[in-house]
Amino acid sequence: MGRFRDLCREEGYEPDPRQTAALFNVHVAESDAEARREVENLILWDYQNFFRSVAHDNFPRNTCRRSRCAPCAAAGTAPSHPRT
């Protein structure tokens, strides 16, 4: 939500709290590790494209540059200048 508010303020607009929403993804598997393995790339790709952000905005610190761009590259939407 902070990114949304910051972008609005950069344009001189104060967003109303009613303009924001929260979304939680839930995926159930035999273990947490398996659940993460099954959907992590899909969720990261979705966030990257939904928010149209630069590569470093929406990824955990332990995600390497190559792996975080792989879903976008596979879809043909990889950023041309990914930052670390």
Biotite code that builds the C-alpha atoms (Angstrom):
import biotite.structure as struc

atoms = struc.array([
    struc.Atom([0.000, 0.000, 0.000], chain_id="A", res_id=1, res_name="MET", atom_name="CA", element="C"),
    struc.Atom([2.931, 2.282, 0.646], chain_id="A", res_id=2, res_name="GLY", atom_name="CA", element="C"),
    struc.Atom([3.996, 2.127, -3.000], chain_id="A", res_id=3, res_name="ARG", atom_name="CA", element="C"),
    struc.Atom([0.485, 3.050, -4.143], chain_id="A", res_id=4, res_name="PHE", atom_name="CA", element="C"),
    struc.Atom([0.350, 6.002, -1.740], chain_id="A", res_id=5, res_name="ARG", atom_name="CA", element="C"),
    struc.Atom([3.836, 7.184, -2.744], chain_id="A", res_id=6, res_name="ASP", atom_name="CA", element="C"),
    struc.Atom([2.987, 7.081, -6.453], chain_id="A", res_id=7, res_name="LEU", atom_name="CA", element="C"),
    struc.Atom([-0.244, 9.006, -5.871], chain_id="A", res_id=8, res_name="CYS", atom_name="CA", element="C"),
    struc.Atom([1.555, 11.647, -3.803], chain_id="A", res_id=9, res_name="ARG", atom_name="CA", element="C"),
    struc.Atom([4.219, 12.039, -6.502], chain_id="A", res_id=10, res_name="GLU", atom_name="CA", element="C"),
    struc.Atom([1.359, 13.057, -8.801], chain_id="A", res_id=11, res_name="GLU", atom_name="CA", element="C"),
    struc.Atom([-0.040, 15.519, -6.243], chain_id="A", res_id=12, res_name="GLY", atom_name="CA", element="C"),
    struc.Atom([-2.933, 13.304, -5.197], chain_id="A", res_id=13, res_name="TYR", atom_name="CA", element="C"),
    struc.Atom([-3.769, 12.073, -1.693], chain_id="A", res_id=14, res_name="GLU", atom_name="CA", element="C"),
    struc.Atom([-5.406, 8.621, -1.998], chain_id="A", res_id=15, res_name="PRO", atom_name="CA", element="C"),
    struc.Atom([-8.505, 7.862, 0.030], chain_id="A", res_id=16, res_name="ASP", atom_name="CA", element="C"),
    struc.Atom([-8.132, 4.775, 2.282], chain_id="A", res_id=17, res_name="PRO", atom_name="CA", element="C"),
    struc.Atom([-11.220, 3.336, 0.561], chain_id="A", res_id=18, res_name="ARG", atom_name="CA", element="C"),
    struc.Atom([-9.183, 3.078, -2.660], chain_id="A", res_id=19, res_name="GLN", atom_name="CA", element="C"),
    struc.Atom([-6.958, 0.342, -1.259], chain_id="A", res_id=20, res_name="THR", atom_name="CA", element="C"),
    struc.Atom([-7.488, -3.357, -0.777], chain_id="A", res_id=21, res_name="ALA", atom_name="CA", element="C"),
    struc.Atom([-5.531, -6.320, 0.531], chain_id="A", res_id=22, res_name="ALA", atom_name="CA", element="C"),
    struc.Atom([-5.150, -9.637, -1.257], chain_id="A", res_id=23, res_name="LEU", atom_name="CA", element="C"),
    struc.Atom([-3.862, -12.811, 0.350], chain_id="A", res_id=24, res_name="PHE", atom_name="CA", element="C"),
    struc.Atom([-2.906, -15.874, -1.653], chain_id="A", res_id=25, res_name="ASN", atom_name="CA", element="C"),
    struc.Atom([-3.383, -19.255, 0.032], chain_id="A", res_id=26, res_name="VAL", atom_name="CA", element="C"),
    struc.Atom([-2.010, -22.487, -1.408], chain_id="A", res_id=27, res_name="HIS", atom_name="CA", element="C"),
    struc.Atom([-2.184, -25.742, 0.553], chain_id="A", res_id=28, res_name="VAL", atom_name="CA", element="C"),
    struc.Atom([0.251, -28.630, 0.067], chain_id="A", res_id=29, res_name="ALA", atom_name="CA", element="C"),
    struc.Atom([1.780, -31.429, 2.125], chain_id="A", res_id=30, res_name="GLU", atom_name="CA", element="C"),
    struc.Atom([4.395, -29.015, 3.513], chain_id="A", res_id=31, res_name="SER", atom_name="CA", element="C"),
    struc.Atom([5.136, -25.297, 3.502], chain_id="A", res_id=32, res_name="ASP", atom_name="CA", element="C"),
    struc.Atom([8.218, -25.933, 1.362], chain_id="A", res_id=33, res_name="ALA", atom_name="CA", element="C"),
    struc.Atom([6.197, -27.843, -1.229], chain_id="A", res_id=34, res_name="GLU", atom_name="CA", element="C"),
    struc.Atom([3.488, -25.178, -1.328], chain_id="A", res_id=35, res_name="ALA", atom_name="CA", element="C"),
    struc.Atom([6.074, -22.463, -1.848], chain_id="A", res_id=36, res_name="ARG", atom_name="CA", element="C"),
    struc.Atom([7.861, -24.466, -4.557], chain_id="A", res_id=37, res_name="ARG", atom_name="CA", element="C"),
    struc.Atom([4.576, -25.038, -6.420], chain_id="A", res_id=38, res_name="GLU", atom_name="CA", element="C"),
    struc.Atom([3.418, -21.424, -6.600], chain_id="A", res_id=39, res_name="VAL", atom_name="CA", element="C"),
    struc.Atom([6.262, -19.032, -5.831], chain_id="A", res_id=40, res_name="GLU", atom_name="CA", element="C"),
    struc.Atom([7.177, -18.247, -9.445], chain_id="A", res_id=41, res_name="ASN", atom_name="CA", element="C"),
    struc.Atom([3.528, -17.801, -10.408], chain_id="A", res_id=42, res_name="LEU", atom_name="CA", element="C"),
    struc.Atom([2.864, -15.381, -7.571], chain_id="A", res_id=43, res_name="ILE", atom_name="CA", element="C"),
    struc.Atom([6.063, -13.428, -8.190], chain_id="A", res_id=44, res_name="LEU", atom_name="CA", element="C"),
    struc.Atom([5.236, -13.154, -11.898], chain_id="A", res_id=45, res_name="TRP", atom_name="CA", element="C"),
    struc.Atom([1.729, -11.958, -11.078], chain_id="A", res_id=46, res_name="ASP", atom_name="CA", element="C"),
    struc.Atom([2.967, -9.299, -8.655], chain_id="A", res_id=47, res_name="TYR", atom_name="CA", element="C"),
    struc.Atom([5.677, -8.142, -11.045], chain_id="A", res_id=48, res_name="GLN", atom_name="CA", element="C"),
    struc.Atom([3.213, -7.642, -13.872], chain_id="A", res_id=49, res_name="ASN", atom_name="CA", element="C"),
    struc.Atom([0.233, -6.444, -11.849], chain_id="A", res_id=50, res_name="PHE", atom_name="CA", element="C"),
    struc.Atom([2.168, -3.652, -10.170], chain_id="A", res_id=51, res_name="PHE", atom_name="CA", element="C"),
    struc.Atom([4.326, -2.991, -13.258], chain_id="A", res_id=52, res_name="ARG", atom_name="CA", element="C"),
    struc.Atom([7.235, -2.414, -10.939], chain_id="A", res_id=53, res_name="SER", atom_name="CA", element="C"),
    struc.Atom([10.954, -2.579, -11.504], chain_id="A", res_id=54, res_name="VAL", atom_name="CA", element="C"),
    struc.Atom([12.487, -5.959, -10.753], chain_id="A", res_id=55, res_name="ALA", atom_name="CA", element="C"),
    struc.Atom([13.668, -5.189, -7.222], chain_id="A", res_id=56, res_name="HIS", atom_name="CA", element="C"),
    struc.Atom([10.384, -3.963, -5.720], chain_id="A", res_id=57, res_name="ASP", atom_name="CA", element="C"),
    struc.Atom([8.385, -7.087, -4.913], chain_id="A", res_id=58, res_name="ASN", atom_name="CA", element="C"),
    struc.Atom([10.824, -9.885, -4.250], chain_id="A", res_id=59, res_name="PHE", atom_name="CA", element="C"),
    struc.Atom([12.264, -11.359, -1.063], chain_id="A", res_id=60, res_name="PRO", atom_name="CA", element="C"),
    struc.Atom([15.893, -10.500, -0.283], chain_id="A", res_id=61, res_name="ARG", atom_name="CA", element="C"),
    struc.Atom([17.023, -14.100, -0.752], chain_id="A", res_id=62, res_name="ASN", atom_name="CA", element="C"),
    struc.Atom([15.677, -14.307, -4.305], chain_id="A", res_id=63, res_name="THR", atom_name="CA", element="C"),
    struc.Atom([18.544, -14.014, -6.751], chain_id="A", res_id=64, res_name="CYS", atom_name="CA", element="C"),
    struc.Atom([18.371, -11.736, -9.766], chain_id="A", res_id=65, res_name="ARG", atom_name="CA", element="C"),
    struc.Atom([18.269, -14.609, -12.249], chain_id="A", res_id=66, res_name="ARG", atom_name="CA", element="C"),
    struc.Atom([15.420, -16.470, -10.527], chain_id="A", res_id=67, res_name="SER", atom_name="CA", element="C"),
    struc.Atom([13.280, -13.395, -9.978], chain_id="A", res_id=68, res_name="ARG", atom_name="CA", element="C"),
    struc.Atom([13.392, -12.482, -13.676], chain_id="A", res_id=69, res_name="CYS", atom_name="CA", element="C"),
    struc.Atom([12.804, -16.008, -14.960], chain_id="A", res_id=70, res_name="ALA", atom_name="CA", element="C"),
    struc.Atom([8.978, -15.906, -14.785], chain_id="A", res_id=71, res_name="PRO", atom_name="CA", element="C"),
    struc.Atom([8.921, -12.557, -16.593], chain_id="A", res_id=72, res_name="CYS", atom_name="CA", element="C"),
    struc.Atom([11.412, -13.726, -19.199], chain_id="A", res_id=73, res_name="ALA", atom_name="CA", element="C"),
    struc.Atom([9.304, -16.825, -19.842], chain_id="A", res_id=74, res_name="ALA", atom_name="CA", element="C"),
    struc.Atom([6.285, -14.598, -20.439], chain_id="A", res_id=75, res_name="ALA", atom_name="CA", element="C"),
    struc.Atom([8.251, -12.155, -22.585], chain_id="A", res_id=76, res_name="GLY", atom_name="CA", element="C"),
    struc.Atom([7.764, -9.309, -20.103], chain_id="A", res_id=77, res_name="THR", atom_name="CA", element="C"),
    struc.Atom([11.175, -9.184, -18.417], chain_id="A", res_id=78, res_name="ALA", atom_name="CA", element="C"),
    struc.Atom([12.341, -5.671, -17.615], chain_id="A", res_id=79, res_name="PRO", atom_name="CA", element="C"),
    struc.Atom([15.052, -4.478, -19.952], chain_id="A", res_id=80, res_name="SER", atom_name="CA", element="C"),
    struc.Atom([17.176, -3.097, -17.110], chain_id="A", res_id=81, res_name="HIS", atom_name="CA", element="C"),
    struc.Atom([16.517, -5.154, -13.950], chain_id="A", res_id=82, res_name="PRO", atom_name="CA", element="C"),
    struc.Atom([18.130, -3.679, -10.866], chain_id="A", res_id=83, res_name="ARG", atom_name="CA", element="C"),
    struc.Atom([19.503, -5.567, -7.878], chain_id="A", res_id=84, res_name="THR", atom_name="CA", element="C"),
])
